[in-house]
Amino acid sequence: DTAIENLKLNLFQTEAYMDAAGVDANYALVAFPTADPSGFSWNEFSFLIQDLVDFETFTMPGSPFMSLVTDSTLNANGSQAVLEALNEYDPPTGPTLVNYRPGAKRSLVLVTDDGDIGSEFEFQLAQQALEDQNAIFSYIGDTGAGGVWGLPGNNSDERYGEMVRLTGGGAFDKDEFLADPDLFFDEFSQFLVSKVKPTESDVNYAADGDHVVFAARNGLDDDVFYYDNITGDIVTVTDNLLEEGGVA
């Protein structure tokens, strides 16, 4: 699929923006259920095929991401994929685990040309998991409100759009991505960085030169962060523990 190949070619832009912003990003990969054995794998359920690793490992030749191909997926269960990515779902073959680093911001990006056909219960569970883990959800797909295979209630905006609005993420049109992948990824990458890199505020700010503690906007709430000026690392001290606009 052209979208997947362009994703492989342009993801470096995202990493470049993350690096320039001092964000030490790791990447993982969850696959939709597949219905075609010519695809990457033969699964009837969402499945973690690459745990979190650095960008170099994620994109090395032969990695799960670089080996990914699309198929005639008939089970575009996006809600289940979100649950799998947030360690709230275990495939029938056995439990999986995305090894998030302590304090790391969780940002999910779903790439699809279908809407979510998960059950209403799965959709509600996915929303709750996103909210509980203070995760950010964005997607590249059909940003319109057209139905999926004529099924009422399962359109892109109603499901994925609701996750975007819940978490402060972004909805990005797949057609714009295909029309100009380079320009699209430039804007898309800047958006992601703006969401995962804390924006300093003028409250609860303390520093001793090499070490900085500050409160900042983080998704939909304020959190407290530690910044090491020597290494450039940013660590979340609190994650969704403060009320809207609260300070430690």
Disulfide bonds with the S-S distance in Angstrom:
none
